[in-house]
Amino acid sequence: MKISWKHLWLKHQIKWRFFLVGIWNTIFGYLVFVGLDYLFNLIFTPRYVAYMSAAVLANILAIINAYIFHKFVTFQSPLRGLAIIPEFVRFFSMYLFSFFLGLVLLPVFVELFHLDPKIAGALLIPVTIIISYLGHSRFSFRQDNQAHDS
């Protein structure tokens, strides 16, 4: 039995779009983190203040970026106007766990295991990917009257 790419795309469109948007958002968020870490390292004397400040701000910007792309590209949510507020709250809440986990694990990796903050940040990416897909596909962008593959 021959399976075509077109068949795989059509059967799993949401997963493929999530994957592609996830690649973009991961690159975006990580580059923002690296850039801010470099900048903040020039400004703040204690090293941990620089990388932790960079992590917080980069995560906020990446979450906003992710919401926009997942809303319009991945899940193609039809909600507009004030109706997006509960949707964004659900979306943001899915990131809270991974965000706080990252804030706890980042200094553990840097201070205890003596990893560079950029490498430690990269090691946290798989955790965010798993939490993100499961939460967004089942909670953030769920449409009770709209079928989707998850």
N, C-alpha and C positions, 0 to 999 in steps of 0.2 A: 504494500500500500504506500503510495507516494503522497507525502504531505508537502504542500507548497507553502512558501513564505506568505503568500496572500492569505491562505487559509489560516495560518497561525496568527497573522496580524488581525484578521477579522474576528477570530474567536477570542482573542485576548487583547483587544484594543486598549482598554483602560490600563491593563498591566504594562503594555508597551509604552503608552504615553506617560504613565507614572515613572517608568524606568528612565525615559528620555528627559523628562522634566527633573527627575531626581539627579541625573548626571549634571544637568545645568545648575541646579540649585546647590549641589555639593561643591562644584567648582566655584560658583559665585561665593558661597559662604566661606569656603576655605581661603580663597584669595582675599576676601575682605578681612578675615581673621589675621592672615599673614601680614597684610598691609598695615592694619591697625596695630598689630603687635610690634612691627618695625617702628612705626611712628611713636607709639606710646613708650617704647623702650628708650627713645631719645628724650622723652619728656619726664617720665617717672623714674625715680631713683631705685626703689625696691623692684626687683625683676618681677615678682609675683603681682604687683599692682599693674604692671604693663600687660602681662598676658591675661590676667583675669579681666581687666577692663576691656581688652580686645575681644575676649571670648563673649562677654555680655553684649557688647554693642554689635559684634558680628552676628550673634545668634538672633538678635532682634531684627536686624536688617534681612537676614536669611529667611526668617519666618514670614516677614511681609512679602518678600520676593516669592517664596514658596506658595503662599496663599494665592497670590495673583495668578501664577502659572498653573497651579492645580485647579483653581476655580474655572479658569477659562480654557485651558488646554486639556488637562487630564480628565477631569470629571464633568466638564462643560455644564456647570451648575447654572440653572436658569434663574436663580434668585437674584433680584436687583433691589435697589433702594434700601430701605430700612431692614428688609428681610435678610440682608447679608450679615447683619450684626450677630444674630444667634449662630449663623454658620461660621463666622470668623471666631466667635467665642469657642465653639466646639473645636475648630481647627487649632486655635492657639492652645487650648487645654491639652491637646494631644502632644504638643511639643514641650509642655511644662515638665513632664516626667524626664524626658531625655535631656532637656536643658539643665535641670537641677542635677541629674546624674552626671552630666558632663562637668558641671561646676564642682562636683565632689571628686570625680575621678581625675580631672586635669591636674590639680595640684598633687594628687597622689602619684601620678605618673612622673610629674616633673620633680617634685621634692624628694620623694622616697626612692623612685627608680632612676632618677637623674636623666630622664629623657628630655630632649629639646621640646619646648612647648609646641612647635610646629608638628613634630612627629607624634606627640601625645594627642594633639587635636585630630590628626589623621587616623589614629587608632580608634577614636570614638565614633567615626563615621558609620561603620557597620551597625552599631547599636541604634543609631538614629534612623537608619534606613528601615530596619525591621519594624521598629515601633511606629514609624511614620506610615508605612504602607498599611499595616493592619488597622491602625486607628483611623486613618483618613478614608479608607475604602469601606469601613463598617460603621463609622460614626460621624466624621466631619461633614462629608458630602453625601450622606445617604439621602436618598429621595424615596420616601415610602411608596410612591406610586411609579417609580422609575426603576427598571431592572438594570443591573450592572453585573459584570463579572468580577468576582473577588476571590 
